[in-house]
Amino acid sequence: MGLLNTLETILVVMEDLPEAVLALEPVLLQVVTYILDKSIMEFYEEAFSMISSLIEKQISPSMWSVFEGTYRLDLDSEESH
């Protein structure tokens, strides 16, 4: 999806500006959470790339919820097998 790639590019360009990353985080967190909650596998690569960029320098408290979401994904995949 072009929009996800654009968001990812903006995040990568802003990586050296912690204030900018913190400002982007709530918006990107909504996108990533939606992708994980709805199990939209086609967008996992972009979602995990954004997660990686967001936690590269520090992990905010709100990013821990993403960790919980990825853990649920793992549990769900184990139950389906």
N, C-alpha and C positions, 0 to 999 in steps of 0.2 A: 504494500500500500504506500503510495507516494507521501501521504501525510505523516505516517510513522517515520519514514526515512528522513523527512524534513525536520521533524521534532528531534530525531536522533542526531542529525547534523548540527542543529542549533545547540544541543547539549554538548557535543564534542567541541564545538568552537568556543563555548563558554566555560569549559572545564577549569581553566586557570583563574576564573573569577568566582570565588566561593559564594559571594553574595548573589550573583546571577543564578548559580546552580540552586541555591536555596529558594530563590524566587520561582524557578521553573519546577522545582520538585513537586509542589502540590498538584499542578496540572498533569505532569507526567505520571505521578502516582495514581491519579484517577484512571488514566489510560491503561497503565500496566495492570492495575487491579481489575479493571473490566475484562481485559484479555485473559487474565488468570482465572477469574471467577466464572467466566463463560466458557472456559476451556477452548479458546479459539486458537488451535494449534498452528494455523497458518501464520500467525503473528508472534509466535513464541520467540523466534530469533531476534526480532526487533525489540520485543519487550525485555528479554534478558540482556540485550546489549544496553538498553537504557538503564536497567537496574545496575549493571556493572559500572556504568559511568557515574551513576548517582552515588554509589557507595565506594567509589575509588579512593576518595580522600578522607571521608568520614561517613559514619552511619548515623543518620538522624533517628529519633524515636519512631517517626512515622514509617521509616523504611523497614522497621522490624515487622510491621504488619505484612509487608511483601514476603518476608522470609516465611511467615506463617502460611501465607497463600501458596508458596512453592512447596512447603511441607505437605499441605493438603493435596496438592496435585500429585505428589509422590504416593501418598496413601491411596488416593482414588485410583491411580494406575495399578497399584498392587492389588486392590480389591477386584478390578476388572479382569485380572489375569488369573 
